[in-house]
Amino acid sequence: MGLSHDVDMLNAAAKKYADVAQDLSLTAEQKQQAYYMAAYLLTIGGSPDYQPIMRYLKNALDIILTGK
């Protein structure tokens, strides 16, 4: 279990948070937090692909702005 394994685990966890954020039974705040956590986990995992990070942060911001 090395650093690569840790990064894979963080990436998998980020994907799960993003999936959870789409659950219609969640409040807007819960959805926003789930997207933020997805972006955060990708960031601390050192993901070189910034597109998902930016997408998750945009989704979190959109939820804050629209309340949905």
VOGUSE-846732 format. One record per residue (C-alpha): x, y, z; residue in three letters; residue number from 1. Coordinates in steps of 0.02 Angstrom, whole numbers, always signed. Layout:
R     c1     c2     c3 rest  nr
R      X      Y      Z  ALA NUM
...
***
This chain:
R     c1     c2     c3 rest  nr
R     +0     +0     +0  MET   1
R    +90   +151    -63  GLY   2
R    +52   +327   -114  LEU   3
R    -27   +267   -276  SER   4
R   -152   +163   -178  HIS   5
R   -195   +313    -69  ASP   6
R   -224   +421   -222  VAL   7
R   -336   +288   -298  ASP   8
R   -437   +281   -137  MET   9
R   -456   +471   -133  LEU  10
R   -511   +473   -315  ASN  11
R   -639   +335   -282  ALA  12
R   -704   +429   -129  ALA  13
R   -719   +589   -231  ALA  14
R   -822   +498   -362  LYS  15
R   -937   +430   -227  LYS  16
R   -962   +605   -154  TYR  17
R  -1004   +672   -327  ALA  18
R  -1127   +530   -353  ASP  19
R  -1208   +563   -184  VAL  20
R  -1225   +748   -226  ALA  21
R  -1350   +700   -361  GLN  22
R  -1468   +618   -236  ASP  23
R  -1633   +712   -248  LEU  24
R  -1674   +678    -65  SER  25
R  -1529   +786     -4  LEU  26
R  -1546   +967    +46  THR  27
R  -1457  +1099    -57  ALA  28
R  -1330  +1119    +83  GLU  29
R  -1294   +932    +86  GLN  30
R  -1272   +929   -103  LYS  31
R  -1156  +1079    -95  GLN  32
R  -1051   +996    +39  GLN  33
R  -1041   +833    -60  ALA  34
R   -977   +923   -215  TYR  35
R   -853  +1023   -111  TYR  36
R   -788   +863    -31  MET  37
R   -768   +782   -203  ALA  38
R   -663   +929   -262  ALA  39
R   -564   +933   -100  TYR  40
R   -522   +747   -108  LEU  41
R   -462   +762   -288  LEU  42
R   -356   +912   -239  THR  43
R   -270   +830    -91  ILE  44
R   -247   +674   -196  GLY  45
R   -143   +777   -316  GLY  46
R   -253   +748   -468  SER  47
R   -169   +823   -622  PRO  48
R   -340   +836   -706  ASP  49
R   -416  +1001   -649  TYR  50
R   -575   +984   -752  GLN  51
R   -670   +876   -625  PRO  52
R   -609   +984   -482  ILE  53
R   -672  +1141   -567  MET  54
R   -836  +1057   -616  ARG  55
R   -869  +1001   -437  TYR  56
R   -828  +1174   -368  LEU  57
R   -940  +1254   -499  LYS  58
R  -1081  +1136   -453  ASN  59
R  -1057  +1178   -269  ALA  60
R  -1060  +1365   -307  LEU  61
R  -1213  +1349   -419  ASP  62
R  -1305  +1263   -277  ILE  63
R  -1260  +1404   -158  ILE  64
R  -1318  +1535   -283  LEU  65
R  -1480  +1450   -333  THR  66
R  -1522  +1359   -172  GLY  67
R  -1553  +1199   -273  LYS  68
***
